Amino acid sequence: MTDFTDKKKVTLIFGENLVNNTADIKANITFAANGIVFNSLVAGDTVDIVNNTLVVTFSADLNCDTNKIKVAANSLKDAVGNVLDKEIITDQIKFGTDDPPGYLGTIIDVPDNKKVTLYFSEDLENNTIDDAALKANITFASDGVAFNPLAAGDTIAINNNALVVTFNAALAGNANKIKIAAALQ
C-alpha cells in the first residue's frame, strides 16, 4: 500500500502482527529504483513495524514507476515466533498514475477462514452499476482452476483500498483463487 499524500512512504501489509527478527531491520530492507538492482536504504530512510505493517519512509520522493522494495528472508517473524523464511519483493510501486490499482496482497481471517481481504495500491471504486453487478464479476476457484460465480450467501464490500469477500462457508486447502473481471464498465 502506498501513502499518496507524499511519494516517500510505502506500507507493506501482512496477515499477522510482525516482530523484528534481526538486530537492525533497516539493514535487511533494500530498494531498487529501477526495479532490478537493489541497494541498502540510505541515511534518513526509516523502517517501522506497526502491528501487521512494515512502513518504509524514504528521505526523498520516489520519482519513477519501477521502484521495488525487498525484505530479506528471516528478518521478520510473527508474534508467536514463526519466522518468515522467504524474501519478499514488492511489485512495482507507482505513484499517482492512471494505471489500474495494483494488487498488493491478500489476508485471510483465521480461524474461521471465511473473510478474504484483497489489498490494492489505491482506493477502489465500484465501476459497475451496483454491488450485485460487481459480485457477479467476481469468481472463485477452490482448486485454482475451475472458476465459478460467488454463492448466494457470499458477500463483497469495498473498504478504501480493499475488496473484502466474505464466504458463507469456510475455505479449505491452499489452491483457492479469486478472479475479478478486468475493465468492468
C-alpha positions as CSV (number, residue, x, y, z in Angstrom):
1,M,0.0,0.0,0.0
2,T,1.4,3.4,-0.9
3,D,0.6,6.6,1.0
4,F,-0.3,9.0,-1.8
5,T,-0.1,12.1,0.4
6,D,3.6,12.1,-0.4
7,K,5.9,10.0,-2.5
8,K,8.1,8.9,0.4
9,K,6.1,6.4,2.4
10,V,5.4,2.8,1.4
11,T,3.4,0.4,3.7
12,L,3.6,-3.3,3.3
13,I,0.6,-5.2,4.9
14,F,1.0,-8.7,6.3
15,G,-1.6,-11.2,7.6
16,E,-0.3,-11.2,11.2
17,N,1.4,-8.8,13.6
18,L,5.1,-8.5,12.9
19,V,8.2,-8.6,15.1
20,N,11.7,-7.7,14.0
21,N,13.8,-10.9,13.9
22,T,17.2,-9.1,13.4
23,A,19.5,-6.7,15.2
24,D,18.7,-4.0,12.6
25,I,15.6,-4.3,10.4
26,K,16.6,-1.4,8.2
27,A,19.8,-3.3,7.2
28,N,17.5,-6.1,5.9
29,I,15.4,-3.9,3.7
30,T,16.7,-2.9,0.2
31,F,15.4,-0.7,-2.5
32,A,15.6,-0.7,-6.3
33,A,14.6,2.5,-8.1
34,N,15.0,0.6,-11.4
35,G,13.2,-2.5,-10.1
36,I,16.3,-4.6,-10.7
37,V,19.4,-3.5,-8.8
38,F,18.7,-3.5,-5.0
39,N,20.7,-1.2,-2.7
40,S,20.7,-0.5,1.0
41,L,18.5,2.2,2.4
42,V,20.3,5.5,2.9
43,A,20.7,7.7,5.9
44,G,17.4,9.4,6.6
45,D,15.3,6.5,5.4
46,T,13.4,4.8,8.2
47,V,11.7,1.4,8.7
48,D,8.9,1.0,11.3
49,I,6.9,-2.1,12.3
50,V,3.4,-1.2,13.4
51,N,1.2,-4.2,14.1
52,N,0.8,-6.1,10.8
53,T,2.5,-3.4,8.7
54,L,6.1,-2.7,7.7
55,V,6.4,1.1,6.9
56,V,9.3,2.3,4.8
57,T,9.7,6.1,4.8
58,F,12.3,7.4,2.3
59,S,14.2,10.6,2.9
60,A,13.5,11.7,-0.7
61,D,10.5,11.3,-3.0
62,L,10.3,8.2,-5.2
63,N,10.2,9.6,-8.7
64,C,9.8,6.7,-11.1
65,D,7.3,3.8,-11.7
66,T,9.8,1.0,-11.4
67,N,10.5,1.2,-7.6
68,K,10.6,-2.1,-5.7
69,I,11.4,-3.0,-2.1
70,K,13.0,-6.2,-0.9
71,V,12.6,-7.6,2.6
72,A,15.3,-10.2,3.4
73,A,14.4,-13.7,4.4
74,N,14.4,-14.5,8.1
75,S,14.2,-10.8,9.1
76,L,10.6,-10.8,10.3
77,K,8.5,-13.1,12.5
78,D,5.0,-13.2,13.8
79,A,4.1,-12.6,17.5
80,V,4.4,-16.3,18.3
81,G,7.9,-16.7,16.7
82,N,7.1,-18.1,13.3
83,V,9.9,-16.8,11.0
84,L,9.1,-15.5,7.5
85,D,11.8,-17.6,5.8
86,K,11.4,-16.3,2.3
87,E,12.4,-12.9,0.9
88,I,9.7,-10.6,-0.2
89,I,10.0,-8.4,-3.3
90,T,7.2,-6.0,-4.0
91,D,5.6,-5.3,-7.3
92,Q,6.5,-2.0,-8.9
93,I,5.5,0.9,-6.7
94,K,3.8,3.6,-8.7
95,F,2.5,7.0,-7.5
96,G,-0.4,8.9,-9.0
97,T,-0.6,7.2,-12.4
98,D,-3.7,6.4,-14.4
99,D,-2.9,2.7,-14.2
100,P,-5.4,0.5,-12.5
101,P,-4.8,-0.2,-8.8
102,G,-2.0,-2.7,-8.3
103,Y,-2.7,-5.8,-6.3
104,L,-0.7,-5.8,-3.1
105,G,-1.7,-9.0,-1.3
106,T,-4.4,-10.9,0.5
107,I,-5.2,-11.6,4.1
108,I,-7.5,-14.5,5.1
109,D,-9.0,-14.0,8.5
110,V,-8.3,-17.0,10.7
111,P,-9.5,-19.2,12.4
112,D,-12.9,-19.1,10.5
113,N,-11.3,-18.9,7.0
114,K,-14.4,-17.1,5.6
115,K,-13.2,-13.5,5.1
116,V,-10.7,-12.8,2.4
117,T,-9.4,-9.2,2.1
118,L,-7.6,-8.3,-1.2
119,Y,-5.5,-5.1,-0.9
120,F,-4.7,-2.7,-3.7
121,S,-2.3,0.2,-4.2
122,E,-5.1,2.8,-4.1
123,D,-8.7,3.3,-3.0
124,L,-11.2,1.3,-5.1
125,E,-14.4,2.3,-6.7
126,N,-17.2,0.1,-7.9
127,N,-17.1,0.5,-11.7
128,T,-20.4,-1.4,-12.2
129,I,-24.0,-0.4,-11.7
130,D,-24.2,-1.7,-8.2
131,D,-22.7,-4.2,-5.7
132,A,-24.7,-7.1,-7.2
133,A,-23.2,-6.4,-10.6
134,L,-19.7,-6.3,-9.0
135,K,-20.3,-9.5,-7.2
136,A,-21.4,-11.1,-10.5
137,N,-18.0,-10.2,-12.0
138,I,-16.0,-11.9,-9.2
139,T,-15.4,-15.7,-9.4
140,F,-13.9,-18.2,-7.2
141,A,-12.0,-21.5,-7.8
142,S,-11.3,-23.8,-4.8
143,D,-9.0,-25.8,-7.0
144,G,-7.3,-22.7,-8.5
145,V,-8.6,-23.7,-12.0
146,A,-12.4,-24.1,-12.3
147,F,-13.8,-20.6,-11.6
148,N,-17.5,-20.3,-10.5
149,P,-19.7,-17.4,-9.5
150,L,-19.8,-16.5,-5.8
151,A,-22.5,-18.3,-3.9
152,A,-25.8,-16.6,-2.9
153,G,-24.6,-16.4,0.7
154,D,-21.2,-14.9,-0.2
155,T,-20.8,-11.1,0.1
156,I,-18.5,-8.5,-1.2
157,A,-17.6,-5.0,0.1
158,I,-15.2,-2.3,-0.9
159,N,-13.4,-0.6,2.0
160,N,-11.0,2.1,0.9
161,N,-8.1,0.2,-0.9
162,A,-9.5,-3.3,0.0
163,L,-12.0,-5.6,-1.6
164,V,-13.5,-7.9,1.1
165,V,-15.0,-11.2,0.0
166,T,-16.9,-13.0,2.8
167,F,-17.7,-16.6,2.1
168,N,-20.7,-18.3,3.6
169,A,-18.6,-21.5,4.1
170,A,-15.1,-21.7,5.3
171,L,-12.3,-22.0,2.7
172,A,-10.2,-25.2,2.8
173,G,-7.0,-26.2,1.0
174,N,-4.3,-24.0,-0.4
175,A,-5.3,-23.7,-4.1
176,N,-8.1,-21.2,-3.6
177,K,-8.2,-18.3,-6.2
178,I,-10.4,-15.3,-6.7
179,K,-10.7,-13.7,-10.1
180,I,-12.0,-10.1,-10.7
181,A,-13.2,-9.4,-14.3
182,A,-11.0,-6.8,-16.0
183,A,-12.2,-3.5,-17.2
184,L,-15.6,-3.6,-15.6
185,Q,-18.0,-1.0,-17.1
